Amino acid sequence: MTVRVLTGITTTGTPHLGNYVGAIRPAVAASRRADVESFLFLADYHALVKCDDPARVEESRLALAATWLAAGLDPERVVFYRQSDIPEIPELNWLLTCITPKGMMNRAHAYKAATDANAGGEPDDGINMGLFCYPVLMSADILMFNAHQVPVGKDQVQHIEMARDIAQRFNHMFGQGQALFTLPEAVTDAEMQLLPGLDGRKMSKSYDNAIPLFDGGAKALSSAIARVVTDSKLPGEPKDPDASHLVTLFDAFATPDERAAFRAELRAGLAWGEAKKRLHDVIDREIGPMRAKYEQFMARPELIEEQLLIGARKARAIAGPFLHTLREAVGLRRFRPLAAAPVAASTADGPALATFKQYREADGQFYFKLVGAGDALLLQSAAFAQGRDAGVWVGRLKKEGAAALAGAPVTLAADEATVRAALDRFLDVE
């Protein structure tokens, strides 16, 4: 069974090590598996929730796309796109918003944290509706493509649970026994979880504790690692590896043998300065070769644009038909003639159906035609060698209505709308 995996990163800044370890690296690795269908996107609509600087959003989109490609993403193997290139996503966002309880959004961690920060004042001061409804848009991202798995940090697990709840609610309300949405599963790396920043908190630009991935080159990486907070123990004094977030950073890039050796050296008194040098070396060993590729992509944005537009076409080929199904499910359907509306001539007893007539011509071939009021010709069939073949098509047109026109061996003698209405009348009568 092929598993559909979806990953997105918000475009509000240049990528840091936390983005790479938590999302980019595992997503690229998963995309190379034969049993995985990967959807990877730039979450630029989400960026607008907390960033009102257009230049920053634009720069971040380019940098993140270049990072994905430099990290080894093969656009041929995945669906790689910008969220804002898929108009079906915001429309689905609205369909989901209309069935999502407000109380669910009240319980979202991000919203609660924002209101807690306003303690003593107006609870919603500075909070926009984008932040409040963020989990619904995230649900639309996931459910649009019916992802089976969504790799996330533990702080995002609640959002996946909300996406499941919203999907179940929609299926119950509009599915008519059919599961329109797949229920997604959160996938977390139990070993790494969230990568800590310089101060031990979750690595985030909003905390100003991030270690840059490529931005600023090797020099910026060295400078950031030098600022990782450690305790005050001197060289030669035993250190507790389990109490240091520097060790957690090291673990994210080292082999199991290197991790064990590093811990042993710290317990034996390894100096923090030397430990930071070891950390730098093990990180640069992995990302150094990628840095040159990143710079090449940043210098040729048109190459990135081409790949993203190809990805958008692949994504919309899935999203468009599925959204049509969802629109039908909620009642946003095209109007069809009502059962009582006339199609052909009216009689004293009400509207009459158009009539199929089957016949054999002098050439020995069999035909059929559809006629309306006053025997006005609506459609004419091609010739059939056997009468039963003509009858099969008549039966199919009566049973399927206008949907059977595609591929039917007929020529329309009236405008298409009139013919379609006449055929669909057979469905209404049944």
C-alpha positions as a Markdown table, in Angstrom:
| # | Residue | x | y | z |
|---|---|---|---|---|
| 1 | Met | 0.0 | 0.0 | 0.0 |
| 2 | Thr | 1.2 | 3.5 | -0.9 |
| 3 | Val | 1.2 | 5.9 | 2.0 |
| 4 | Arg | 0.6 | 9.6 | 1.2 |
| 5 | Val | 2.8 | 11.8 | 3.4 |
| 6 | Leu | 2.3 | 15.6 | 3.5 |
| 7 | Thr | 4.8 | 18.2 | 5.0 |
| 8 | Gly | 4.7 | 22.0 | 4.9 |
| 9 | Ile | 6.9 | 24.8 | 6.3 |
| 10 | Thr | 5.7 | 28.3 | 7.0 |
| 11 | Thr | 7.5 | 30.9 | 4.9 |
| 12 | Thr | 8.3 | 33.6 | 7.5 |
| 13 | Gly | 12.1 | 33.5 | 7.6 |
| 14 | Thr | 15.2 | 31.7 | 6.3 |
| 15 | Pro | 15.4 | 28.0 | 7.3 |
| 16 | His | 17.2 | 27.0 | 10.5 |
| 17 | Leu | 18.5 | 23.7 | 11.8 |
| 18 | Gly | 15.2 | 23.0 | 13.5 |
| 19 | Asn | 13.3 | 23.2 | 10.2 |
| 20 | Tyr | 15.9 | 20.9 | 8.6 |
| 21 | Val | 16.0 | 18.2 | 11.3 |
| 22 | Gly | 12.3 | 18.3 | 12.1 |
| 23 | Ala | 10.7 | 18.5 | 8.6 |
| 24 | Ile | 13.0 | 18.8 | 5.6 |
| 25 | Arg | 15.4 | 15.9 | 6.2 |
| 26 | Pro | 12.8 | 13.3 | 7.2 |
| 27 | Ala | 10.6 | 14.4 | 4.3 |
| 28 | Val | 13.3 | 14.1 | 1.7 |
| 29 | Ala | 14.3 | 10.7 | 3.1 |
| 30 | Ala | 10.6 | 9.5 | 3.0 |
| 31 | Ser | 10.2 | 10.8 | -0.6 |
| 32 | Arg | 12.8 | 8.3 | -1.8 |
| 33 | Arg | 10.8 | 5.3 | -0.6 |
| 34 | Ala | 8.9 | 3.3 | -3.1 |
| 35 | Asp | 5.8 | 3.0 | -0.8 |
| 36 | Val | 5.5 | 6.7 | -0.1 |
| 37 | Glu | 3.7 | 9.4 | -2.2 |
| 38 | Ser | 5.1 | 12.8 | -0.9 |
| 39 | Phe | 3.4 | 16.2 | -0.9 |
| 40 | Leu | 5.7 | 18.9 | 0.2 |
| 41 | Phe | 4.7 | 22.6 | 0.2 |
| 42 | Leu | 5.6 | 26.1 | 1.1 |
| 43 | Ala | 3.0 | 27.3 | 3.6 |
| 44 | Asp | 2.9 | 30.9 | 2.5 |
| 45 | Tyr | -0.8 | 31.5 | 3.4 |
| 46 | His | 0.2 | 30.6 | 7.0 |
| 47 | Ala | 3.0 | 33.1 | 6.8 |
| 48 | Leu | 0.5 | 35.9 | 6.5 |
| 49 | Val | -0.9 | 35.1 | 10.0 |
| 50 | Lys | 2.1 | 36.5 | 11.7 |
| 51 | Cys | 4.1 | 38.5 | 9.0 |
| 52 | Asp | 2.9 | 41.6 | 7.3 |
| 53 | Asp | 6.2 | 42.3 | 5.5 |
| 54 | Pro | 5.8 | 41.3 | 1.8 |
| 55 | Ala | 9.5 | 41.4 | 1.2 |
| 56 | Arg | 10.2 | 39.0 | 4.0 |
| 57 | Val | 7.5 | 36.6 | 2.8 |
| 58 | Glu | 8.9 | 36.7 | -0.7 |
| 59 | Glu | 12.5 | 36.1 | 0.4 |
| 60 | Ser | 11.5 | 33.3 | 2.7 |
| 61 | Arg | 9.6 | 31.5 | 0.0 |
| 62 | Leu | 12.6 | 31.5 | -2.3 |
| 63 | Ala | 15.0 | 30.5 | 0.5 |
| 64 | Leu | 12.8 | 27.6 | 1.6 |
| 65 | Ala | 12.3 | 26.3 | -1.9 |
| 66 | Ala | 16.0 | 26.5 | -2.5 |
| 67 | Thr | 16.6 | 24.6 | 0.8 |
| 68 | Trp | 14.3 | 21.8 | -0.2 |
| 69 | Leu | 16.1 | 21.3 | -3.5 |
| 70 | Ala | 19.6 | 21.7 | -2.0 |
| 71 | Ala | 18.7 | 19.0 | 0.6 |
| 72 | Gly | 18.2 | 16.5 | -2.1 |
| 73 | Leu | 14.4 | 16.8 | -3.0 |
| 74 | Asp | 13.7 | 15.3 | -6.4 |
| 75 | Pro | 10.7 | 17.2 | -7.9 |
| 76 | Glu | 10.1 | 14.3 | -10.3 |
| 77 | Arg | 9.3 | 12.0 | -7.4 |
| 78 | Val | 7.1 | 14.3 | -5.3 |
| 79 | Val | 4.4 | 17.0 | -5.5 |
| 80 | Phe | 6.3 | 20.1 | -4.6 |
| 81 | Tyr | 4.2 | 23.3 | -4.6 |
| 82 | Arg | 3.4 | 26.7 | -3.0 |
| 83 | Gln | 0.2 | 26.7 | -0.9 |
| 84 | Ser | -0.9 | 29.9 | -2.6 |
| 85 | Asp | -0.7 | 28.3 | -6.0 |
| 86 | Ile | -3.6 | 26.0 | -5.1 |
| 87 | Pro | -6.9 | 28.0 | -5.0 |
| 88 | Glu | -8.8 | 24.9 | -4.0 |
| 89 | Ile | -7.2 | 25.0 | -0.5 |
| 90 | Pro | -8.7 | 28.3 | 0.7 |
| 91 | Glu | -12.1 | 27.2 | -0.7 |
| 92 | Leu | -11.9 | 24.0 | 1.2 |
| 93 | Asn | -10.8 | 26.1 | 4.2 |
| 94 | Trp | -14.1 | 27.9 | 4.1 |
| 95 | Leu | -16.1 | 24.6 | 3.7 |
| 96 | Leu | -14.4 | 23.3 | 6.8 |
| 97 | Thr | -14.7 | 26.6 | 8.7 |
| 98 | Cys | -18.4 | 26.5 | 8.4 |
| 99 | Ile | -18.7 | 23.1 | 10.2 |
| 100 | Thr | -15.9 | 23.6 | 12.8 |
| 101 | Pro | -17.1 | 24.5 | 16.3 |
| 102 | Lys | -15.7 | 27.7 | 17.7 |
| 103 | Gly | -15.0 | 25.9 | 21.0 |
| 104 | Met | -12.5 | 23.7 | 19.3 |
| 105 | Met | -10.6 | 26.7 | 18.1 |
| 106 | Asn | -10.7 | 28.2 | 21.6 |
| 107 | Arg | -8.7 | 25.2 | 22.8 |
| 108 | Ala | -6.0 | 25.5 | 20.2 |
| 109 | His | -2.6 | 25.8 | 21.9 |
| 110 | Ala | -1.4 | 28.8 | 19.8 |
| 111 | Tyr | -4.5 | 30.8 | 20.5 |
| 112 | Lys | -4.5 | 30.0 | 24.2 |
| 113 | Ala | -0.8 | 31.0 | 24.4 |
| 114 | Ala | -1.6 | 34.3 | 22.7 |
| 115 | Thr | -4.5 | 35.0 | 25.1 |
| 116 | Asp | -2.3 | 34.0 | 28.1 |
| 117 | Ala | 0.3 | 36.6 | 27.0 |
| 118 | Asn | -2.4 | 39.2 | 27.3 |
| 119 | Ala | -3.2 | 38.3 | 30.9 |
| 120 | Gly | -4.4 | 41.4 | 32.8 |
| 121 | Gly | -5.7 | 43.1 | 29.6 |
| 122 | Glu | -8.0 | 42.4 | 26.7 |
| 123 | Pro | -7.7 | 38.6 | 26.0 |
| 124 | Asp | -7.8 | 39.0 | 22.2 |
| 125 | Asp | -5.7 | 42.1 | 21.9 |
| 126 | Gly | -3.4 | 41.7 | 18.9 |
| 127 | Ile | -4.9 | 38.4 | 17.9 |
| 128 | Asn | -6.2 | 38.1 | 14.3 |
| 129 | Met | -8.6 | 35.7 | 12.8 |
| 130 | Gly | -5.8 | 34.0 | 10.9 |
| 131 | Leu | -4.2 | 32.9 | 14.2 |
| 132 | Phe | -7.6 | 31.9 | 15.7 |
| 133 | Cys | -8.5 | 29.8 | 12.6 |
| 134 | Tyr | -5.0 | 28.5 | 11.9 |
| 135 | Pro | -5.9 | 24.9 | 12.7 |
| 136 | Val | -8.7 | 24.9 | 10.1 |
| 137 | Leu | -6.4 | 26.1 | 7.3 |
| 138 | Met | -3.9 | 23.5 | 8.4 |
| 139 | Ser | -6.7 | 20.9 | 8.2 |
| 140 | Ala | -7.5 | 22.1 | 4.6 |
| 141 | Asp | -3.9 | 21.6 | 3.6 |
| 142 | Ile | -3.9 | 18.0 | 4.9 |
| 143 | Leu | -7.5 | 17.0 | 3.9 |
| 144 | Met | -7.3 | 18.5 | 0.4 |
| 145 | Phe | -4.9 | 15.6 | -0.6 |
| 146 | Asn | -6.2 | 13.0 | 1.9 |
| 147 | Ala | -2.8 | 12.6 | 3.5 |
| 148 | His | -2.4 | 9.4 | 5.5 |
| 149 | Gln | 0.5 | 10.8 | 7.6 |
| 150 | Val | 1.7 | 14.2 | 8.6 |
| 151 | Pro | 5.2 | 14.4 | 10.2 |
| 152 | Val | 5.1 | 17.1 | 12.9 |
| 153 | Gly | 6.8 | 18.1 | 16.2 |
| 154 | Lys | 4.9 | 17.3 | 19.4 |
| 155 | Asp | 3.7 | 20.9 | 19.5 |
| 156 | Gln | 1.7 | 20.3 | 16.3 |
| 157 | Val | 0.1 | 17.0 | 17.3 |
| 158 | Gln | -3.0 | 18.8 | 18.5 |
| 159 | His | -3.6 | 20.3 | 15.1 |
| 160 | Ile | -3.6 | 16.9 | 13.5 |
| 161 | Glu | -6.1 | 15.7 | 16.1 |
| 162 | Met | -8.3 | 18.7 | 15.2 |
| 163 | Ala | -8.0 | 17.8 | 11.5 |
| 164 | Arg | -9.2 | 14.3 | 12.3 |
| 165 | Asp | -12.1 | 15.7 | 14.2 |
| 166 | Ile | -13.1 | 18.1 | 11.4 |
| 167 | Ala | -12.8 | 15.3 | 8.8 |
| 168 | Gln | -15.0 | 13.0 | 10.8 |
| 169 | Arg | -17.6 | 15.8 | 11.3 |
| 170 | Phe | -17.6 | 16.5 | 7.6 |
| 171 | Asn | -17.9 | 12.9 | 6.6 |
| 172 | His | -20.8 | 12.4 | 9.0 |
| 173 | Met | -22.6 | 15.5 | 7.8 |
| 174 | Phe | -22.1 | 15.2 | 4.1 |
| 175 | Gly | -20.6 | 11.8 | 3.2 |
| 176 | Gln | -23.9 | 9.9 | 3.0 |
| 177 | Gly | -22.1 | 6.8 | 4.2 |
| 178 | Gln | -19.0 | 7.5 | 2.2 |
| 179 | Ala | -15.7 | 8.7 | 3.9 |
| 180 | Leu | -14.9 | 11.7 | 1.8 |
| 181 | Phe | -11.8 | 12.5 | 3.9 |
| 182 | Thr | -9.1 | 10.2 | 5.1 |
| 183 | Leu | -8.3 | 10.6 | 8.8 |
| 184 | Pro | -4.7 | 11.7 | 9.0 |
| 185 | Glu | -2.2 | 10.4 | 11.5 |
| 186 | Ala | 0.5 | 12.6 | 13.2 |
| 187 | Val | 4.0 | 11.1 | 12.9 |
| 188 | Thr | 6.6 | 12.3 | 15.4 |
| 189 | Asp | 10.2 | 11.3 | 15.8 |
| 190 | Ala | 10.2 | 9.9 | 19.3 |
| 191 | Glu | 14.0 | 10.2 | 19.5 |
| 192 | Met | 14.5 | 13.8 | 18.3 |
| 193 | Gln | 11.1 | 15.5 | 19.0 |
| 194 | Leu | 11.8 | 19.3 | 18.9 |
| 195 | Leu | 15.3 | 20.5 | 18.2 |
| 196 | Pro | 16.4 | 22.9 | 21.0 |
| 197 | Gly | 17.8 | 26.4 | 20.2 |
| 198 | Leu | 20.7 | 28.2 | 21.6 |
| 199 | Asp | 19.0 | 28.7 | 25.0 |
| 200 | Gly | 17.4 | 25.2 | 25.2 |
| 201 | Arg | 13.9 | 26.3 | 24.3 |
| 202 | Lys | 12.3 | 25.1 | 21.0 |
| 203 | Met | 14.4 | 26.5 | 18.1 |
| 204 | Ser | 12.5 | 29.4 | 16.7 |
| 205 | Lys | 13.2 | 32.7 | 15.1 |
| 206 | Ser | 10.5 | 34.2 | 17.3 |
| 207 | Tyr | 12.7 | 33.3 | 20.3 |
| 208 | Asp | 15.9 | 34.6 | 18.6 |
| 209 | Asn | 17.6 | 31.3 | 19.4 |
| 210 | Ala | 17.9 | 29.7 | 16.0 |
| 211 | Ile | 21.0 | 28.2 | 14.4 |
| 212 | Pro | 20.9 | 29.1 | 10.7 |
| 213 | Leu | 21.0 | 26.3 | 8.2 |
| 214 | Phe | 22.6 | 28.0 | 5.1 |
| 215 | Asp | 22.1 | 31.7 | 5.7 |
| 216 | Gly | 25.4 | 33.4 | 6.4 |
| 217 | Gly | 27.5 | 30.4 | 5.3 |
| 218 | Ala | 29.9 | 28.4 | 7.5 |
| 219 | Lys | 30.9 | 31.5 | 9.5 |
| 220 | Ala | 27.3 | 32.1 | 10.7 |
| 221 | Leu | 27.1 | 28.4 | 11.7 |
| 222 | Ser | 30.3 | 28.7 | 13.8 |
| 223 | Ser | 29.2 | 31.9 | 15.4 |
| 224 | Ala | 25.8 | 30.5 | 16.4 |
| 225 | Ile | 27.2 | 27.3 | 17.9 |
| 226 | Ala | 29.6 | 29.3 | 19.9 |
| 227 | Arg | 26.6 | 31.0 | 21.6 |
| 228 | Val | 24.9 | 27.7 | 22.7 |
| 229 | Val | 24.2 | 28.0 | 26.4 |
| 230 | Thr | 26.1 | 25.5 | 28.6 |
| 231 | Asp | 26.7 | 25.3 | 32.4 |
| 232 | Ser | 29.7 | 26.8 | 34.1 |
| 233 | Lys | 31.7 | 23.6 | 34.6 |
| 234 | Leu | 35.4 | 24.0 | 33.7 |
| 235 | Pro | 37.5 | 21.8 | 31.5 |
| 236 | Gly | 38.3 | 18.6 | 33.3 |
| 237 | Glu | 35.1 | 18.6 | 35.4 |
| 238 | Pro | 32.6 | 15.9 | 34.6 |
| 239 | Lys | 29.5 | 17.1 | 32.6 |
| 240 | Asp | 26.1 | 15.6 | 32.6 |
| 241 | Pro | 25.2 | 14.9 | 29.0 |
| 242 | Asp | 21.5 | 14.4 | 29.8 |
| 243 | Ala | 21.3 | 17.9 | 31.1 |
| 244 | Ser | 22.8 | 19.6 | 28.1 |
| 245 | His | 20.8 | 20.7 | 25.0 |
| 246 | Leu | 24.1 | 20.9 | 23.2 |
| 247 | Val | 24.2 | 17.1 | 23.3 |
| 248 | Thr | 20.7 | 17.0 | 21.8 |
| 249 | Leu | 21.9 | 19.1 | 18.9 |
| 250 | Phe | 24.9 | 16.7 | 18.5 |
| 251 | Asp | 22.6 | 13.7 | 18.5 |
| 252 | Ala | 20.6 | 15.1 | 15.6 |
| 253 | Phe | 23.6 | 14.8 | 13.3 |
| 254 | Ala | 25.8 | 12.1 | 14.8 |
| 255 | Thr | 25.9 | 8.3 | 14.3 |
| 256 | Pro | 25.0 | 6.1 | 17.3 |
| 257 | Asp | 28.7 | 5.4 | 18.0 |
| 258 | Glu | 29.6 | 9.1 | 17.9 |
| 259 | Arg | 26.8 | 9.8 | 20.3 |
| 260 | Ala | 28.0 | 7.3 | 22.8 |
| 261 | Ala | 31.7 | 8.5 | 22.5 |
| 262 | Phe | 30.6 | 12.1 | 22.9 |
| 263 | Arg | 28.7 | 11.4 | 26.1 |
| 264 | Ala | 31.6 | 9.4 | 27.5 |
| 265 | Glu | 34.1 | 12.3 | 26.8 |
| 266 | Leu | 31.8 | 14.8 | 28.5 |
| 267 | Arg | 31.5 | 12.7 | 31.6 |
| 268 | Ala | 35.3 | 12.5 | 31.5 |
| 269 | Gly | 35.7 | 16.3 | 31.5 |
| 270 | Leu | 35.7 | 17.4 | 27.9 |
| 271 | Ala | 35.7 | 21.2 | 27.7 |
| 272 | Trp | 32.6 | 22.9 | 26.4 |
| 273 | Gly | 34.7 | 24.8 | 23.9 |
| 274 | Glu | 36.0 | 21.5 | 22.4 |
| 275 | Ala | 32.5 | 20.1 | 22.6 |
| 276 | Lys | 31.1 | 23.0 | 20.5 |
| 277 | Lys | 33.8 | 22.4 | 17.9 |
| 278 | Arg | 32.8 | 18.8 | 17.7 |
| 279 | Leu | 29.2 | 19.9 | 17.3 |
| 280 | His | 30.2 | 22.3 | 14.5 |
| 281 | Asp | 32.1 | 19.6 | 12.7 |
| 282 | Val | 29.4 | 17.0 | 12.8 |
| 283 | Ile | 26.7 | 19.5 | 11.6 |
| 284 | Asp | 28.9 | 20.9 | 8.8 |
| 285 | Arg | 29.8 | 17.4 | 7.6 |
| 286 | Glu | 26.2 | 17.0 | 6.6 |
| 287 | Ile | 25.1 | 20.4 | 5.5 |
| 288 | Gly | 28.3 | 21.8 | 4.0 |
| 289 | Pro | 27.9 | 20.0 | 0.7 |
| 290 | Met | 24.3 | 21.3 | 0.5 |
| 291 | Arg | 25.3 | 24.9 | 1.1 |
| 292 | Ala | 26.9 | 25.2 | -2.3 |
| 293 | Lys | 23.8 | 23.8 | -4.1 |
| 294 | Tyr | 21.6 | 26.2 | -2.1 |
| 295 | Glu | 23.7 | 29.2 | -3.3 |
| 296 | Gln | 23.4 | 28.0 | -6.9 |
| 297 | Phe | 19.6 | 27.8 | -6.6 |
| 298 | Met | 19.3 | 31.2 | -4.9 |
| 299 | Ala | 21.2 | 32.7 | -7.9 |
| 300 | Arg | 18.7 | 31.1 | -10.4 |
| 301 | Pro | 15.2 | 31.7 | -9.0 |
| 302 | Glu | 13.6 | 31.0 | -12.4 |
| 303 | Leu | 14.7 | 27.4 | -12.1 |
| 304 | Ile | 12.8 | 27.1 | -8.7 |
| 305 | Glu | 9.8 | 28.9 | -10.2 |
| 306 | Glu | 9.6 | 26.3 | -13.0 |
| 307 | Gln | 9.6 | 23.4 | -10.6 |
| 308 | Leu | 7.0 | 24.9 | -8.3 |
| 309 | Leu | 4.6 | 25.6 | -11.2 |
| 310 | Ile | 5.0 | 22.0 | -12.4 |
| 311 | Gly | 4.2 | 20.9 | -8.8 |
| 312 | Ala | 1.2 | 23.2 | -8.7 |
| 313 | Arg | -0.2 | 21.6 | -11.9 |
| 314 | Lys | 0.2 | 18.1 | -10.4 |
| 315 | Ala | -1.4 | 19.2 | -7.1 |
| 316 | Arg | -4.4 | 20.9 | -8.9 |
| 317 | Ala | -5.0 | 17.8 | -11.0 |
| 318 | Ile | -5.9 | 16.1 | -7.7 |
| 319 | Ala | -7.4 | 19.1 | -5.8 |
| 320 | Gly | -9.7 | 20.3 | -8.6 |
| 321 | Pro | -11.8 | 17.1 | -9.1 |
| 322 | Phe | -11.9 | 16.4 | -5.4 |
| 323 | Leu | -13.2 | 19.9 | -4.6 |
| 324 | His | -15.9 | 19.4 | -7.2 |
| 325 | Thr | -17.0 | 16.3 | -5.3 |
| 326 | Leu | -17.0 | 18.2 | -2.0 |
| 327 | Arg | -19.0 | 21.1 | -3.5 |
| 328 | Glu | -21.5 | 18.6 | -4.7 |
| 329 | Ala | -21.6 | 17.0 | -1.2 |
| 330 | Val | -22.5 | 20.3 | 0.5 |
| 331 | Gly | -25.1 | 21.3 | -2.0 |
| 332 | Leu | -23.1 | 23.7 | -4.2 |
| 333 | Arg | -24.3 | 22.0 | -7.4 |
| 334 | Arg | -25.2 | 23.2 | -10.9 |
| 335 | Phe | -28.9 | 23.6 | -11.4 |
| 336 | Arg | -30.7 | 20.8 | -13.3 |
| 337 | Pro | -34.2 | 20.9 | -14.6 |
| 338 | Leu | -36.9 | 20.0 | -12.1 |
| 339 | Ala | -39.0 | 16.9 | -12.7 |
| 340 | Ala | -42.0 | 19.1 | -13.6 |
| 341 | Ala | -40.2 | 21.3 | -16.1 |
| 342 | Pro | -41.2 | 20.7 | -19.7 |
| 343 | Val | -38.8 | 19.2 | -22.1 |
| 344 | Ala | -40.8 | 18.6 | -25.1 |
| 345 | Ala | -44.4 | 19.5 | -26.0 |
| 346 | Ser | -47.0 | 20.0 | -23.4 |
| 347 | Thr | -50.2 | 18.0 | -23.3 |
| 348 | Ala | -53.4 | 18.4 | -21.4 |
| 349 | Asp | -51.9 | 16.1 | -18.8 |
| 350 | Gly | -48.6 | 18.1 | -18.4 |
| 351 | Pro | -45.2 | 18.1 | -20.1 |
| 352 | Ala | -44.3 | 15.3 | -22.4 |
| 353 | Leu | -41.0 | 13.4 | -22.7 |
| 354 | Ala | -38.9 | 13.5 | -25.8 |
| 355 | Thr | -39.1 | 10.2 | -27.7 |
| 356 | Phe | -36.6 | 7.8 | -29.0 |
| 357 | Lys | -37.4 | 6.2 | -32.4 |
| 358 | Gln | -35.6 | 3.2 | -33.7 |
| 359 | Tyr | -35.8 | 2.2 | -37.4 |
| 360 | Arg | -34.1 | 0.5 | -40.3 |
| 361 | Glu | -33.3 | 2.3 | -43.5 |
| 362 | Ala | -33.2 | 1.1 | -47.1 |
| 363 | Asp | -29.5 | 0.5 | -46.8 |
| 364 | Gly | -30.1 | -2.3 | -44.3 |
| 365 | Gln | -28.5 | -0.4 | -41.4 |
| 366 | Phe | -30.2 | 0.4 | -38.1 |
| 367 | Tyr | -30.6 | 3.9 | -36.6 |
| 368 | Phe | -32.3 | 5.7 | -33.8 |
| 369 | Lys | -33.2 | 9.4 | -33.2 |
| 370 | Leu | -34.5 | 11.5 | -30.4 |
| 371 | Val | -37.4 | 13.8 | -31.2 |
| 372 | Gly | -39.1 | 16.5 | -29.2 |
| 373 | Ala | -42.2 | 18.6 | -29.6 |
| 374 | Gly | -43.6 | 18.5 | -33.1 |
| 375 | Asp | -41.2 | 15.7 | -34.0 |
| 376 | Ala | -38.4 | 18.2 | -33.9 |
| 377 | Leu | -35.1 | 16.3 | -34.3 |
| 378 | Leu | -32.8 | 16.6 | -31.2 |
| 379 | Leu | -30.2 | 14.0 | -32.1 |
| 380 | Gln | -29.5 | 11.4 | -34.8 |
| 381 | Ser | -27.5 | 8.2 | -34.3 |
| 382 | Ala | -24.8 | 6.7 | -36.6 |
| 383 | Ala | -25.6 | 3.5 | -38.5 |
| 384 | Phe | -25.5 | 0.1 | -36.7 |
| 385 | Ala | -25.2 | -3.3 | -38.3 |
| 386 | Gln | -27.5 | -4.9 | -35.7 |
| 387 | Gly | -30.7 | -3.5 | -34.3 |
| 388 | Arg | -29.8 | -4.6 | -30.8 |
| 389 | Asp | -26.7 | -2.4 | -30.9 |
| 390 | Ala | -28.8 | 0.6 | -31.5 |
| 391 | Gly | -31.1 | -0.6 | -28.7 |
| 392 | Val | -28.2 | -0.8 | -26.3 |
| 393 | Trp | -27.3 | 2.9 | -26.9 |
| 394 | Val | -31.0 | 3.9 | -26.5 |
| 395 | Gly | -31.1 | 2.1 | -23.2 |
| 396 | Arg | -27.9 | 3.6 | -22.0 |
| 397 | Leu | -29.0 | 7.2 | -22.9 |
| 398 | Lys | -32.3 | 6.7 | -21.0 |
| 399 | Lys | -30.5 | 5.2 | -18.0 |
| 400 | Glu | -27.5 | 7.6 | -17.8 |
| 401 | Gly | -29.0 | 10.7 | -19.3 |
| 402 | Ala | -26.7 | 13.4 | -20.7 |
| 403 | Ala | -23.7 | 11.8 | -19.0 |
| 404 | Ala | -23.8 | 9.1 | -21.8 |
| 405 | Leu | -23.3 | 11.6 | -24.6 |
| 406 | Ala | -19.5 | 11.5 | -24.1 |
| 407 | Gly | -18.5 | 8.9 | -26.7 |
| 408 | Ala | -22.0 | 8.2 | -27.9 |
| 409 | Pro | -22.2 | 7.6 | -31.8 |
| 410 | Val | -24.7 | 10.5 | -32.3 |
| 411 | Thr | -24.9 | 13.9 | -33.9 |
| 412 | Leu | -26.7 | 16.7 | -32.2 |
| 413 | Ala | -29.4 | 18.3 | -34.3 |
| 414 | Ala | -30.4 | 20.9 | -31.6 |
| 415 | Asp | -28.3 | 23.0 | -29.2 |
| 416 | Glu | -26.5 | 20.9 | -26.6 |
| 417 | Ala | -28.3 | 22.4 | -23.6 |
| 418 | Thr | -31.7 | 21.4 | -25.1 |
| 419 | Val | -30.5 | 17.8 | -25.8 |
| 420 | Arg | -29.0 | 17.4 | -22.4 |
| 421 | Ala | -32.2 | 18.6 | -20.7 |
| 422 | Ala | -34.2 | 16.2 | -22.7 |
| 423 | Leu | -32.0 | 13.2 | -21.8 |
| 424 | Asp | -31.9 | 14.1 | -18.2 |
| 425 | Arg | -35.7 | 14.2 | -18.1 |
| 426 | Phe | -35.6 | 10.4 | -18.4 |
| 427 | Leu | -33.6 | 10.2 | -15.1 |
| 428 | Asp | -36.1 | 12.5 | -13.4 |
| 429 | Val | -39.0 | 10.3 | -14.5 |
| 430 | Glu | -37.3 | 7.2 | -13.2 |
